[in-house]
Amino acid sequence: SSTAKVKWTTDRVSSSFVVYSRDTSYDESKGSLTEVTAHEVIMSGLSPATVYQYKVQSFDDARDYELDEALSNAYTFTTLVAPAISDVKIEDVRQSTAIVTWKSTTVSTTEVKYGKTTGYGEVVGDQSTGATTLHTVRLSDLDSESLYHVKISGTDTEGNLLESDDYVFQTLAFPRIFNLTFE
């Protein structure tokens, strides 16, 4: 969502640059003067869910041409949507346990912070494995008949921060006995 990698090859050693922008001004540039034939430029700090225009540029020391002549044709790419957490559900709430499920828009490592205040205090790491965007955590050792706050946070594979809103649930009370009579 915030980075893009452009690769290309040239038939002789030359520099590696990419000029890019959201429009056709090509007012941003990343690259290296190191001369190679296999080029790779990583652009970072991009805006999520945005279309970018770009051109690659390679020039060598023995050039007899203008730098603008070393630009490729124009190309486009679209960055992915910003990483986010959605569909948070707190289910199967009992006296001392609850199950929290959520989705992330990208593959991510997340954790659930929970506690009786928005200071949380307890943390459970998501044990999901592989390239998953569906997560589940079981909270245990909760106090019965208590209000709990839950917040999910983490990072995606690009290091972008993901964070949910604060969610609240209440654990169940133990059954109470009323009107007990003895005959």
Buried (B, 14 or more C-beta within 10 A) or exposed (E): BBBBEBEBEBEEEBBBBBBBEEEEEBEBBBBEEEBBEEBEBEBEEBEBEBEBBBBBBBBEEEEEEEEEEBBBEEEEBEBBEBBBBEEBEBEEBEBBBBBBBBBBBBBBBBBBBBBBEEEBEBEBEBEBEEEEBEBBBEBEEBEEEBEBBBBBBBBBEBEBEBBBEEBEBBBBEEEEEEEEEEE
